[in-house]
């Protein structure tokens, strides 16, 4: 699946593993983002996905700033 950006990738990753109620999901996502030890593997995986798509992440980051 192609992702528009890293945030979309993270939202989907969080949703796949989330087990609470829909009402609590946004707050759980925000809390989940604060756990850098959890996010680093997702960042690495997203980088690999973009590399396989032929996307230069540095250019993408600059474009989205």
PDBQT receptor file of N, H, CA, C and O in Angstrom, charges set to zero:
ATOM      1  N   UNK A   1       0.834  -1.178   0.000  1.00  0.00    +0.000 N 
ATOM      2  CA  UNK A   1       0.000   0.000   0.000  1.00  0.00    +0.000 C 
ATOM      3  C   UNK A   1       0.880   1.244   0.000  1.00  0.00    +0.000 C 
ATOM      4  O   UNK A   1       1.897   1.292   0.691  1.00  0.00    +0.000 OA
ATOM      5  N   UNK A   2       0.492   2.231  -0.764  1.00  0.00    +0.000 N 
ATOM      6  H   UNK A   2      -0.335   2.192  -1.326  1.00  0.00    +0.000 HD
ATOM      7  CA  UNK A   2       1.229   3.487  -0.781  1.00  0.00    +0.000 C 
ATOM      8  C   UNK A   2       0.652   4.424   0.268  1.00  0.00    +0.000 C 
ATOM      9  O   UNK A   2      -0.564   4.545   0.419  1.00  0.00    +0.000 OA
ATOM     10  N   UNK A   3       1.540   5.072   0.976  1.00  0.00    +0.000 N 
ATOM     11  H   UNK A   3       2.527   4.973   0.853  1.00  0.00    +0.000 HD
ATOM     12  CA  UNK A   3       1.149   6.026   2.017  1.00  0.00    +0.000 C 
ATOM     13  C   UNK A   3       1.509   7.426   1.555  1.00  0.00    +0.000 C 
ATOM     14  O   UNK A   3       2.562   7.635   0.952  1.00  0.00    +0.000 OA
ATOM     15  N   UNK A   4       0.633   8.388   1.835  1.00  0.00    +0.000 N 
ATOM     16  H   UNK A   4      -0.222   8.218   2.324  1.00  0.00    +0.000 HD
ATOM     17  CA  UNK A   4       0.906   9.776   1.458  1.00  0.00    +0.000 C 
ATOM     18  C   UNK A   4       2.052  10.342   2.267  1.00  0.00    +0.000 C 
ATOM     19  O   UNK A   4       2.838  11.146   1.764  1.00  0.00    +0.000 OA
ATOM     20  N   UNK A   5       2.153   9.922   3.535  1.00  0.00    +0.000 N 
ATOM     21  H   UNK A   5       1.515   9.269   3.943  1.00  0.00    +0.000 HD
ATOM     22  CA  UNK A   5       3.191  10.456   4.407  1.00  0.00    +0.000 C 
ATOM     23  C   UNK A   5       3.389   9.537   5.613  1.00  0.00    +0.000 C 
ATOM     24  O   UNK A   5       2.675   8.550   5.789  1.00  0.00    +0.000 OA
ATOM     25  N   UNK A   6       4.362   9.883   6.424  1.00  0.00    +0.000 N 
ATOM     26  H   UNK A   6       4.942  10.685   6.282  1.00  0.00    +0.000 HD
ATOM     27  CA  UNK A   6       4.695   9.061   7.592  1.00  0.00    +0.000 C 
ATOM     28  C   UNK A   6       3.547   9.025   8.593  1.00  0.00    +0.000 C 
ATOM     29  O   UNK A   6       3.298   7.995   9.219  1.00  0.00    +0.000 OA
ATOM     30  N   UNK A   7       2.858  10.133   8.743  1.00  0.00    +0.000 N 
ATOM     31  H   UNK A   7       3.060  10.970   8.234  1.00  0.00    +0.000 HD
ATOM     32  CA  UNK A   7       1.744  10.176   9.699  1.00  0.00    +0.000 C 
ATOM     33  C   UNK A   7       0.643   9.188   9.302  1.00  0.00    +0.000 C 
ATOM     34  O   UNK A   7       0.099   8.493  10.160  1.00  0.00    +0.000 OA
ATOM     35  N   UNK A   8       0.318   9.123   8.029  1.00  0.00    +0.000 N 
ATOM     36  H   UNK A   8       0.761   9.688   7.332  1.00  0.00    +0.000 HD
ATOM     37  CA  UNK A   8      -0.686   8.164   7.568  1.00  0.00    +0.000 C 
ATOM     38  C   UNK A   8      -0.233   6.736   7.857  1.00  0.00    +0.000 C 
ATOM     39  O   UNK A   8      -1.034   5.896   8.267  1.00  0.00    +0.000 OA
ATOM     40  N   UNK A   9       1.047   6.468   7.645  1.00  0.00    +0.000 N 
ATOM     41  H   UNK A   9       1.698   7.150   7.312  1.00  0.00    +0.000 HD
ATOM     42  CA  UNK A   9       1.609   5.147   7.928  1.00  0.00    +0.000 C 
ATOM     43  C   UNK A   9       1.474   4.818   9.414  1.00  0.00    +0.000 C 
ATOM     44  O   UNK A   9       1.076   3.711   9.778  1.00  0.00    +0.000 OA
ATOM     45  N   UNK A  10       1.809   5.788  10.272  1.00  0.00    +0.000 N 
ATOM     46  H   UNK A  10       2.132   6.688   9.976  1.00  0.00    +0.000 HD
ATOM     47  CA  UNK A  10       1.717   5.557  11.708  1.00  0.00    +0.000 C 
ATOM     48  C   UNK A  10       0.280   5.354  12.166  1.00  0.00    +0.000 C 
ATOM     49  O   UNK A  10       0.015   4.508  13.020  1.00  0.00    +0.000 OA
ATOM     50  N   UNK A  11      -0.641   6.117  11.610  1.00  0.00    +0.000 N 
ATOM     51  H   UNK A  11      -0.426   6.804  10.916  1.00  0.00    +0.000 HD
ATOM     52  CA  UNK A  11      -2.047   5.967  11.985  1.00  0.00    +0.000 C 
ATOM     53  C   UNK A  11      -2.550   4.564  11.657  1.00  0.00    +0.000 C 
ATOM     54  O   UNK A  11      -3.271   3.958  12.449  1.00  0.00    +0.000 OA
ATOM     55  N   UNK A  12      -2.172   4.054  10.500  1.00  0.00    +0.000 N 
ATOM     56  H   UNK A  12      -1.586   4.546   9.856  1.00  0.00    +0.000 HD
ATOM     57  CA  UNK A  12      -2.585   2.704  10.134  1.00  0.00    +0.000 C 
ATOM     58  C   UNK A  12      -1.912   1.662  11.021  1.00  0.00    +0.000 C 
ATOM     59  O   UNK A  12      -2.550   0.697  11.440  1.00  0.00    +0.000 OA
ATOM     60  N   UNK A  13      -0.633   1.853  11.306  1.00  0.00    +0.000 N 
ATOM     61  H   UNK A  13      -0.115   2.638  10.965  1.00  0.00    +0.000 HD
ATOM     62  CA  UNK A  13       0.083   0.917  12.168  1.00  0.00    +0.000 C 
ATOM     63  C   UNK A  13      -0.559   0.876  13.556  1.00  0.00    +0.000 C 
ATOM     64  O   UNK A  13      -0.735  -0.200  14.127  1.00  0.00    +0.000 OA
ATOM     65  N   UNK A  14      -0.905   2.040  14.096  1.00  0.00    +0.000 N 
ATOM     66  H   UNK A  14      -0.762   2.914  13.632  1.00  0.00    +0.000 HD
ATOM     67  CA  UNK A  14      -1.537   2.090  15.410  1.00  0.00    +0.000 C 
ATOM     68  C   UNK A  14      -2.903   1.409  15.368  1.00  0.00    +0.000 C 
ATOM     69  O   UNK A  14      -3.241   0.647  16.274  1.00  0.00    +0.000 OA
ATOM     70  N   UNK A  15      -3.683   1.673  14.336  1.00  0.00    +0.000 N 
ATOM     71  H   UNK A  15      -3.408   2.293  13.600  1.00  0.00    +0.000 HD
ATOM     72  CA  UNK A  15      -5.024   1.099  14.224  1.00  0.00    +0.000 C 
ATOM     73  C   UNK A  15      -4.984  -0.429  14.154  1.00  0.00    +0.000 C 
ATOM     74  O   UNK A  15      -5.865  -1.097  14.696  1.00  0.00    +0.000 OA
ATOM     75  N   UNK A  16      -3.969  -0.981  13.490  1.00  0.00    +0.000 N 
ATOM     76  H   UNK A  16      -3.253  -0.438  13.050  1.00  0.00    +0.000 HD
ATOM     77  CA  UNK A  16      -3.864  -2.435  13.369  1.00  0.00    +0.000 C 
ATOM     78  C   UNK A  16      -3.703  -3.119  14.724  1.00  0.00    +0.000 C 
ATOM     79  O   UNK A  16      -4.153  -4.250  14.909  1.00  0.00    +0.000 OA
ATOM     80  N   UNK A  17      -3.063  -2.436  15.669  1.00  0.00    +0.000 N 
ATOM     81  H   UNK A  17      -2.698  -1.517  15.519  1.00  0.00    +0.000 HD
ATOM     82  CA  UNK A  17      -2.758  -3.048  16.954  1.00  0.00    +0.000 C 
ATOM     83  C   UNK A  17      -3.625  -2.523  18.097  1.00  0.00    +0.000 C 
ATOM     84  O   UNK A  17      -3.509  -2.990  19.230  1.00  0.00    +0.000 OA
ATOM     85  N   UNK A  18      -4.481  -1.567  17.808  1.00  0.00    +0.000 N 
ATOM     86  H   UNK A  18      -4.576  -1.188  16.887  1.00  0.00    +0.000 HD
ATOM     87  CA  UNK A  18      -5.298  -0.952  18.842  1.00  0.00    +0.000 C 
ATOM     88  C   UNK A  18      -6.452  -1.871  19.227  1.00  0.00    +0.000 C 
ATOM     89  O   UNK A  18      -7.107  -2.451  18.361  1.00  0.00    +0.000 OA
ATOM     90  N   UNK A  19      -6.702  -2.001  20.548  1.00  0.00    +0.000 N 
ATOM     91  H   UNK A  19      -6.170  -1.529  21.251  1.00  0.00    +0.000 HD
ATOM     92  CA  UNK A  19      -7.744  -2.904  21.016  1.00  0.00    +0.000 C 
ATOM     93  C   UNK A  19      -8.805  -2.207  21.865  1.00  0.00    +0.000 C 
ATOM     94  O   UNK A  19      -9.703  -2.869  22.385  1.00  0.00    +0.000 OA
ATOM     95  N   UNK A  20      -8.722  -0.898  22.015  1.00  0.00    +0.000 N 
ATOM     96  H   UNK A  20      -7.992  -0.359  21.592  1.00  0.00    +0.000 HD
ATOM     97  CA  UNK A  20      -9.702  -0.182  22.831  1.00  0.00    +0.000 C 
ATOM     98  C   UNK A  20     -10.926   0.232  22.040  1.00  0.00    +0.000 C 
ATOM     99  O   UNK A  20     -11.192  -0.280  20.952  1.00  0.00    +0.000 OA
ATOM    100  N   UNK A  21     -11.668   1.177  22.615  1.00  0.00    +0.000 N 
ATOM    101  H   UNK A  21     -11.452   1.593  23.499  1.00  0.00    +0.000 HD
ATOM    102  CA  UNK A  21     -12.876   1.663  21.952  1.00  0.00    +0.000 C 
ATOM    103  C   UNK A  21     -12.536   2.769  20.960  1.00  0.00    +0.000 C 
ATOM    104  O   UNK A  21     -11.480   3.396  21.048  1.00  0.00    +0.000 OA
ATOM    105  N   UNK A  22     -13.439   2.997  20.021  1.00  0.00    +0.000 N 
ATOM    106  H   UNK A  22     -14.297   2.488  19.950  1.00  0.00    +0.000 HD
ATOM    107  CA  UNK A  22     -13.236   4.052  19.026  1.00  0.00    +0.000 C 
ATOM    108  C   UNK A  22     -13.140   5.421  19.672  1.00  0.00    +0.000 C 
ATOM    109  O   UNK A  22     -12.400   6.283  19.198  1.00  0.00    +0.000 OA
ATOM    110  N   UNK A  23     -13.891   5.632  20.762  1.00  0.00    +0.000 N 
ATOM    111  H   UNK A  23     -14.492   4.932  21.147  1.00  0.00    +0.000 HD
ATOM    112  CA  UNK A  23     -13.878   6.922  21.446  1.00  0.00    +0.000 C 
ATOM    113  C   UNK A  23     -12.510   7.253  22.032  1.00  0.00    +0.000 C 
ATOM    114  O   UNK A  23     -12.115   8.418  22.082  1.00  0.00    +0.000 OA
ATOM    115  N   UNK A  24     -11.794   6.230  22.474  1.00  0.00    +0.000 N 
ATOM    116  H   UNK A  24     -12.115   5.283  22.433  1.00  0.00    +0.000 HD
ATOM    117  CA  UNK A  24     -10.493   6.440  23.112  1.00  0.00    +0.000 C 
ATOM    118  C   UNK A  24      -9.315   6.395  22.137  1.00  0.00    +0.000 C 
ATOM    119  O   UNK A  24      -8.181   6.684  22.519  1.00  0.00    +0.000 OA
ATOM    120  N   UNK A  25      -9.575   6.038  20.900  1.00  0.00    +0.000 N 
ATOM    121  H   UNK A  25     -10.496   5.802  20.589  1.00  0.00    +0.000 HD
ATOM    122  CA  UNK A  25      -8.490   5.828  19.940  1.00  0.00    +0.000 C 
ATOM    123  C   UNK A  25      -7.631   7.075  19.692  1.00  0.00    +0.000 C 
ATOM    124  O   UNK A  25      -6.405   6.957  19.694  1.00  0.00    +0.000 OA
ATOM    125  N   UNK A  26      -8.211   8.263  19.478  1.00  0.00    +0.000 N 
ATOM    126  H   UNK A  26      -9.207   8.359  19.476  1.00  0.00    +0.000 HD
ATOM    127  CA  UNK A  26      -7.350   9.427  19.236  1.00  0.00    +0.000 C 
ATOM    128  C   UNK A  26      -6.396   9.719  20.394  1.00  0.00    +0.000 C 
ATOM    129  O   UNK A  26      -5.226  10.030  20.170  1.00  0.00    +0.000 OA
ATOM    130  N   UNK A  27      -6.886   9.622  21.617  1.00  0.00    +0.000 N 
ATOM    131  H   UNK A  27      -7.836   9.370  21.799  1.00  0.00    +0.000 HD
ATOM    132  CA  UNK A  27      -6.019   9.865  22.783  1.00  0.00    +0.000 C 
ATOM    133  C   UNK A  27      -4.956   8.776  22.903  1.00  0.00    +0.000 C 
ATOM    134  O   UNK A  27      -3.809   9.064  23.242  1.00  0.00    +0.000 OA
ATOM    135  N   UNK A  28      -5.329   7.537  22.630  1.00  0.00    +0.000 N 
ATOM    136  H   UNK A  28      -6.261   7.303  22.354  1.00  0.00    +0.000 HD
ATOM    137  CA  UNK A  28      -4.364   6.436  22.673  1.00  0.00    +0.000 C 
ATOM    138  C   UNK A  28      -3.282   6.623  21.610  1.00  0.00    +0.000 C 
ATOM    139  O   UNK A  28      -2.111   6.330  21.852  1.00  0.00    +0.000 OA
ATOM    140  N   UNK A  29      -3.676   7.111  20.433  1.00  0.00    +0.000 N 
ATOM    141  H   UNK A  29      -4.628   7.349  20.237  1.00  0.00    +0.000 HD
ATOM    142  CA  UNK A  29      -2.710   7.365  19.363  1.00  0.00    +0.000 C 
ATOM    143  C   UNK A  29      -1.714   8.444  19.783  1.00  0.00    +0.000 C 
ATOM    144  O   UNK A  29      -0.509   8.293  19.586  1.00  0.00    +0.000 OA
ATOM    145  N   UNK A  30      -2.214   9.520  20.356  1.00  0.00    +0.000 N 
ATOM    146  H   UNK A  30      -3.194   9.644  20.516  1.00  0.00    +0.000 HD
ATOM    147  CA  UNK A  30      -1.330  10.604  20.811  1.00  0.00    +0.000 C 
ATOM    148  C   UNK A  30      -0.350  10.089  21.861  1.00  0.00    +0.000 C 
ATOM    149  O   UNK A  30       0.828  10.445  21.835  1.00  0.00    +0.000 OA
ATOM    150  N   UNK A  31      -0.817   9.276  22.762  1.00  0.00    +0.000 N 
ATOM    151  H   UNK A  31      -1.774   8.987  22.783  1.00  0.00    +0.000 HD
ATOM    152  CA  UNK A  31       0.054   8.701  23.797  1.00  0.00    +0.000 C 
ATOM    153  C   UNK A  31       1.076   7.758  23.172  1.00  0.00    +0.000 C 
ATOM    154  O   UNK A  31       2.242   7.749  23.567  1.00  0.00    +0.000 OA
ATOM    155  N   UNK A  32       0.645   6.977  22.214  1.00  0.00    +0.000 N 
ATOM    156  H   UNK A  32      -0.302   6.983  21.893  1.00  0.00    +0.000 HD
ATOM    157  CA  UNK A  32       1.507   6.024  21.518  1.00  0.00    +0.000 C 
ATOM    158  C   UNK A  32       2.642   6.742  20.791  1.00  0.00    +0.000 C 
ATOM    159  O   UNK A  32       3.762   6.235  20.730  1.00  0.00    +0.000 OA
ATOM    160  N   UNK A  33       2.351   7.926  20.238  1.00  0.00    +0.000 N 
ATOM    161  H   UNK A  33       1.441   8.338  20.288  1.00  0.00    +0.000 HD
ATOM    162  CA  UNK A  33       3.375   8.700  19.530  1.00  0.00    +0.000 C 
ATOM    163  C   UNK A  33       4.510   9.150  20.441  1.00  0.00    +0.000 C 
ATOM    164  O   UNK A  33       5.617   9.397  19.963  1.00  0.00    +0.000 OA
ATOM    165  N   UNK A  34       4.261   9.259  21.731  1.00  0.00    +0.000 N 
ATOM    166  H   UNK A  34       3.362   9.058  22.119  1.00  0.00    +0.000 HD
ATOM    167  CA  UNK A  34       5.277   9.717  22.674  1.00  0.00    +0.000 C 
ATOM    168  C   UNK A  34       6.290   8.632  23.012  1.00  0.00    +0.000 C 
ATOM    169  O   UNK A  34       7.337   8.932  23.587  1.00  0.00    +0.000 OA
ATOM    170  N   UNK A  35       6.008   7.389  22.672  1.00  0.00    +0.000 N 
ATOM    171  H   UNK A  35       5.158   7.146  22.205  1.00  0.00    +0.000 HD
ATOM    172  CA  UNK A  35       6.907   6.276  22.974  1.00  0.00    +0.000 C 
ATOM    173  C   UNK A  35       7.892   6.075  21.817  1.00  0.00    +0.000 C 
ATOM    174  O   UNK A  35       7.620   5.331  20.875  1.00  0.00    +0.000 OA
ATOM    175  N   UNK A  36       9.035   6.750  21.908  1.00  0.00    +0.000 N 
ATOM    176  H   UNK A  36       9.256   7.354  22.674  1.00  0.00    +0.000 HD
ATOM    177  CA  UNK A  36      10.015   6.706  20.814  1.00  0.00    +0.000 C 
ATOM    178  C   UNK A  36      10.570   5.309  20.564  1.00  0.00    +0.000 C 
ATOM    179  O   UNK A  36      10.897   4.965  19.429  1.00  0.00    +0.000 OA
ATOM    180  N   UNK A  37      10.675   4.507  21.610  1.00  0.00    +0.000 N 
ATOM    181  H   UNK A  37      10.409   4.786  22.533  1.00  0.00    +0.000 HD
ATOM    182  CA  UNK A  37      11.174   3.144  21.418  1.00  0.00    +0.000 C 
ATOM    183  C   UNK A  37      10.229   2.333  20.525  1.00  0.00    +0.000 C 
ATOM    184  O   UNK A  37      10.662   1.421  19.821  1.00  0.00    +0.000 OA
ATOM    185  N   UNK A  38       8.963   2.665  20.558  1.00  0.00    +0.000 N 
ATOM    186  H   UNK A  38       8.610   3.406  21.129  1.00  0.00    +0.000 HD
ATOM    187  CA  UNK A  38       7.986   2.007  19.697  1.00  0.00    +0.000 C 
ATOM    188  C   UNK A  38       8.048   2.559  18.281  1.00  0.00    +0.000 C 
ATOM    189  O   UNK A  38       7.901   1.812  17.314  1.00  0.00    +0.000 OA
ATOM    190  N   UNK A  39       8.264   3.864  18.155  1.00  0.00    +0.000 N 
ATOM    191  H   UNK A  39       8.383   4.471  18.941  1.00  0.00    +0.000 HD
ATOM    192  CA  UNK A  39       8.213   4.507  16.843  1.00  0.00    +0.000 C 
ATOM    193  C   UNK A  39       9.428   4.242  15.963  1.00  0.00    +0.000 C 
ATOM    194  O   UNK A  39       9.307   4.217  14.739  1.00  0.00    +0.000 OA
ATOM    195  N   UNK A  40      10.574   4.049  16.559  1.00  0.00    +0.000 N 
ATOM    196  H   UNK A  40      10.672   4.070  17.554  1.00  0.00    +0.000 HD
ATOM    197  CA  UNK A  40      11.806   3.882  15.769  1.00  0.00    +0.000 C 
ATOM    198  C   UNK A  40      11.695   2.725  14.774  1.00  0.00    +0.000 C 
ATOM    199  O   UNK A  40      12.047   2.907  13.608  1.00  0.00    +0.000 OA
ATOM    200  N   UNK A  41      11.223   1.546  15.182  1.00  0.00    +0.000 N 
ATOM    201  H   UNK A  41      10.937   1.398  16.128  1.00  0.00    +0.000 HD
ATOM    202  CA  UNK A  41      11.088   0.470  14.175  1.00  0.00    +0.000 C 
ATOM    203  C   UNK A  41      10.110   0.818  13.048  1.00  0.00    +0.000 C 
ATOM    204  O   UNK A  41      10.307   0.414  11.903  1.00  0.00    +0.000 OA
ATOM    205  N   UNK A  42       9.056   1.571  13.380  1.00  0.00    +0.000 N 
ATOM    206  H   UNK A  42       8.895   1.900  14.311  1.00  0.00    +0.000 HD
ATOM    207  CA  UNK A  42       8.110   1.991  12.341  1.00  0.00    +0.000 C 
ATOM    208  C   UNK A  42       8.760   2.995  11.390  1.00  0.00    +0.000 C 
ATOM    209  O   UNK A  42       8.509   2.966  10.185  1.00  0.00    +0.000 OA
ATOM    210  N   UNK A  43       9.582   3.868  11.925  1.00  0.00    +0.000 N 
ATOM    211  H   UNK A  43       9.786   3.891  12.904  1.00  0.00    +0.000 HD
ATOM    212  CA  UNK A  43      10.296   4.829  11.083  1.00  0.00    +0.000 C 
ATOM    213  C   UNK A  43      11.245   4.095  10.138  1.00  0.00    +0.000 C 
ATOM    214  O   UNK A  43      11.329   4.428   8.956  1.00  0.00    +0.000 OA
ATOM    215  N   UNK A  44      11.948   3.110  10.653  1.00  0.00    +0.000 N 
ATOM    216  H   UNK A  44      11.880   2.839  11.613  1.00  0.00    +0.000 HD
ATOM    217  CA  UNK A  44      12.843   2.311   9.813  1.00  0.00    +0.000 C 
ATOM    218  C   UNK A  44      12.065   1.581   8.718  1.00  0.00    +0.000 C 
ATOM    219  O   UNK A  44      12.485   1.554   7.561  1.00  0.00    +0.000 OA
ATOM    220  N   UNK A  45      10.939   0.995   9.089  1.00  0.00    +0.000 N 
ATOM    221  H   UNK A  45      10.599   1.016  10.029  1.00  0.00    +0.000 HD
ATOM    222  CA  UNK A  45      10.126   0.259   8.119  1.00  0.00    +0.000 C 
ATOM    223  C   UNK A  45       9.569   1.208   7.052  1.00  0.00    +0.000 C 
ATOM    224  O   UNK A  45       9.545   0.866   5.870  1.00  0.00    +0.000 OA
ATOM    225  N   UNK A  46       9.124   2.390   7.464  1.00  0.00    +0.000 N 
ATOM    226  H   UNK A  46       9.144   2.668   8.424  1.00  0.00    +0.000 HD
ATOM    227  CA  UNK A  46       8.603   3.363   6.507  1.00  0.00    +0.000 C 
ATOM    228  C   UNK A  46       9.708   3.797   5.539  1.00  0.00    +0.000 C 
ATOM    229  O   UNK A  46       9.471   3.949   4.341  1.00  0.00    +0.000 OA
ATOM    230  N   UNK A  47      10.896   3.989   6.063  1.00  0.00    +0.000 N 
ATOM    231  H   UNK A  47      11.089   3.865   7.036  1.00  0.00    +0.000 HD
ATOM    232  CA  UNK A  47      12.023   4.342   5.202  1.00  0.00    +0.000 C 
ATOM    233  C   UNK A  47      12.302   3.276   4.168  1.00  0.00    +0.000 C 
ATOM    234  O   UNK A  47      12.601   3.595   3.017  1.00  0.00    +0.000 OA
ATOM    235  N   UNK A  48      12.211   2.016   4.555  1.00  0.00    +0.000 N 
ATOM    236  H   UNK A  48      11.968   1.757   5.490  1.00  0.00    +0.000 HD
ATOM    237  CA  UNK A  48      12.425   0.917   3.611  1.00  0.00    +0.000 C 
ATOM    238  C   UNK A  48      11.320   0.877   2.554  1.00  0.00    +0.000 C 
ATOM    239  O   UNK A  48      11.589   0.631   1.378  1.00  0.00    +0.000 OA
ATOM    240  N   UNK A  49      10.089   1.118   2.972  1.00  0.00    +0.000 N 
ATOM    241  H   UNK A  49       9.870   1.318   3.928  1.00  0.00    +0.000 HD
ATOM    242  CA  UNK A  49       8.980   1.146   2.010  1.00  0.00    +0.000 C 
ATOM    243  C   UNK A  49       9.223   2.242   0.978  1.00  0.00    +0.000 C 
ATOM    244  O   UNK A  49       9.077   2.013  -0.223  1.00  0.00    +0.000 OA
ATOM    245  N   UNK A  50       9.588   3.416   1.441  1.00  0.00    +0.000 N 
ATOM    246  H   UNK A  50       9.707   3.602   2.416  1.00  0.00    +0.000 HD
ATOM    247  CA  UNK A  50       9.815   4.540   0.525  1.00  0.00    +0.000 C 
ATOM    248  C   UNK A  50      11.015   4.283  -0.376  1.00  0.00    +0.000 C 
ATOM    249  O   UNK A  50      11.016   4.677  -1.543  1.00  0.00    +0.000 OA
ATOM    250  N   UNK A  51      12.028   3.629   0.158  1.00  0.00    +0.000 N 
ATOM    251  H   UNK A  51      12.027   3.309   1.105  1.00  0.00    +0.000 HD
ATOM    252  CA  UNK A  51      13.197   3.303  -0.660  1.00  0.00    +0.000 C 
ATOM    253  C   UNK A  51      12.805   2.360  -1.793  1.00  0.00    +0.000 C 
ATOM    254  O   UNK A  51      13.247   2.528  -2.930  1.00  0.00    +0.000 OA
ATOM    255  N   UNK A  52      11.975   1.369  -1.479  1.00  0.00    +0.000 N 
ATOM    256  H   UNK A  52      11.616   1.233  -0.556  1.00  0.00    +0.000 HD
ATOM    257  CA  UNK A  52      11.504   0.443  -2.505  1.00  0.00    +0.000 C 
ATOM    258  C   UNK A  52      10.634   1.145  -3.544  1.00  0.00    +0.000 C 
ATOM    259  O   UNK A  52      10.600   0.736  -4.705  1.00  0.00    +0.000 OA
ATOM    260  N   UNK A  53       9.928   2.203  -3.130  1.00  0.00    +0.000 N 
ATOM    261  H   UNK A  53       9.955   2.535  -2.187  1.00  0.00    +0.000 HD
ATOM    262  CA  UNK A  53       9.117   2.990  -4.061  1.00  0.00    +0.000 C 
ATOM    263  C   UNK A  53       9.971   3.968  -4.865  1.00  0.00    +0.000 C 
ATOM    264  O   UNK A  53       9.472   4.616  -5.784  1.00  0.00    +0.000 OA
ATOM    265  N   UNK A  54      11.250   4.077  -4.524  1.00  0.00    +0.000 N 
ATOM    266  H   UNK A  54      11.655   3.550  -3.777  1.00  0.00    +0.000 HD
ATOM    267  CA  UNK A  54      12.132   4.991  -5.229  1.00  0.00    +0.000 C 
ATOM    268  C   UNK A  54      11.999   6.437  -4.787  1.00  0.00    +0.000 C 
ATOM    269  O   UNK A  54      12.344   7.354  -5.533  1.00  0.00    +0.000 OA
ATOM    270  N   UNK A  55      11.501   6.644  -3.578  1.00  0.00    +0.000 N 
ATOM    271  H   UNK A  55      11.221   5.899  -2.971  1.00  0.00    +0.000 HD
ATOM    272  CA  UNK A  55      11.283   7.988  -3.057  1.00  0.00    +0.000 C 
ATOM    273  C   UNK A  55      12.496   8.420  -2.234  1.00  0.00    +0.000 C 
ATOM    274  O   UNK A  55      13.013   7.656  -1.418  1.00  0.00    +0.000 OA
ATOM    275  N   UNK A  56      12.936   9.645  -2.460  1.00  0.00    +0.000 N 
ATOM    276  H   UNK A  56      12.516  10.265  -3.123  1.00  0.00    +0.000 HD
ATOM    277  CA  UNK A  56      14.002  10.233  -1.660  1.00  0.00    +0.000 C 
ATOM    278  C   UNK A  56      13.357  10.880  -0.438  1.00  0.00    +0.000 C 
ATOM    279  O   UNK A  56      12.694  11.910  -0.565  1.00  0.00    +0.000 OA
ATOM    280  N   UNK A  57      13.541  10.294   0.742  1.00  0.00    +0.000 N 
ATOM    281  H   UNK A  57      14.080   9.458   0.845  1.00  0.00    +0.000 HD
ATOM    282  CA  UNK A  57      12.876  10.799   1.939  1.00  0.00    +0.000 C 
ATOM    283  C   UNK A  57      13.293  12.213   2.299  1.00  0.00    +0.000 C 
ATOM    284  O   UNK A  57      12.475  12.984   2.801  1.00  0.00    +0.000 OA
ATOM    285  N   UNK A  58      14.529  12.567   2.057  1.00  0.00    +0.000 N 
ATOM    286  H   UNK A  58      15.193  11.941   1.650  1.00  0.00    +0.000 HD
ATOM    287  CA  UNK A  58      14.972  13.934   2.365  1.00  0.00    +0.000 C 
ATOM    288  C   UNK A  58      14.162  14.941   1.560  1.00  0.00    +0.000 C 
ATOM    289  O   UNK A  58      13.735  15.966   2.091  1.00  0.00    +0.000 OA
ATOM    290  N   UNK A  59      13.952  14.654   0.295  1.00  0.00    +0.000 N 
ATOM    291  H   UNK A  59      14.298  13.821  -0.136  1.00  0.00    +0.000 HD
ATOM    292  CA  UNK A  59      13.148  15.548  -0.548  1.00  0.00    +0.000 C 
ATOM    293  C   UNK A  59      11.701  15.594  -0.069  1.00  0.00    +0.000 C 
ATOM    294  O   UNK A  59      11.076  16.655  -0.071  1.00  0.00    +0.000 OA
ATOM    295  N   UNK A  60      11.172  14.451   0.337  1.00  0.00    +0.000 N 
ATOM    296  H   UNK A  60      11.679  13.589   0.338  1.00  0.00    +0.000 HD
ATOM    297  CA  UNK A  60       9.794  14.401   0.820  1.00  0.00    +0.000 C 
ATOM    298  C   UNK A  60       9.626  15.225   2.102  1.00  0.00    +0.000 C 
ATOM    299  O   UNK A  60       8.634  15.936   2.266  1.00  0.00    +0.000 OA
ATOM    300  N   UNK A  61      10.586  15.123   2.990  1.00  0.00    +0.000 N 
ATOM    301  H   UNK A  61      11.391  14.545   2.857  1.00  0.00    +0.000 HD
ATOM    302  CA  UNK A  61      10.516  15.873   4.254  1.00  0.00    +0.000 C 
ATOM    303  C   UNK A  61      10.561  17.367   3.981  1.00  0.00    +0.000 C 
ATOM    304  O   UNK A  61       9.777  18.127   4.548  1.00  0.00    +0.000 OA
ATOM    305  N   UNK A  62      11.462  17.786   3.129  1.00  0.00    +0.000 N 
ATOM    306  H   UNK A  62      12.099  17.168   2.668  1.00  0.00    +0.000 HD
ATOM    307  CA  UNK A  62      11.582  19.212   2.805  1.00  0.00    +0.000 C 
ATOM    308  C   UNK A  62      10.308  19.715   2.137  1.00  0.00    +0.000 C 
ATOM    309  O   UNK A  62       9.845  20.814   2.441  1.00  0.00    +0.000 OA
ATOM    310  N   UNK A  63       9.742  18.936   1.245  1.00  0.00    +0.000 N 
ATOM    311  H   UNK A  63      10.117  18.043   0.997  1.00  0.00    +0.000 HD
ATOM    312  CA  UNK A  63       8.529  19.314   0.533  1.00  0.00    +0.000 C 
ATOM    313  C   UNK A  63       7.354  19.498   1.497  1.00  0.00    +0.000 C 
ATOM    314  O   UNK A  63       6.501  20.358   1.276  1.00  0.00    +0.000 OA
ATOM    315  N   UNK A  64       7.305  18.700   2.557  1.00  0.00    +0.000 N 
ATOM    316  H   UNK A  64       7.998  18.001   2.736  1.00  0.00    +0.000 HD
ATOM    317  CA  UNK A  64       6.176  18.740   3.481  1.00  0.00    +0.000 C 
ATOM    318  C   UNK A  64       6.350  19.704   4.636  1.00  0.00    +0.000 C 
ATOM    319  O   UNK A  64       5.482  19.797   5.503  1.00  0.00    +0.000 OA
ATOM    320  N   UNK A  65       7.455  20.417   4.657  1.00  0.00    +0.000 N 
ATOM    321  H   UNK A  65       8.160  20.342   3.952  1.00  0.00    +0.000 HD
ATOM    322  CA  UNK A  65       7.675  21.376   5.749  1.00  0.00    +0.000 C 
ATOM    323  C   UNK A  65       7.000  22.710   5.450  1.00  0.00    +0.000 C 
ATOM    324  O   UNK A  65       7.079  23.636   6.257  1.00  0.00    +0.000 OA
TER     325      UNK A  65
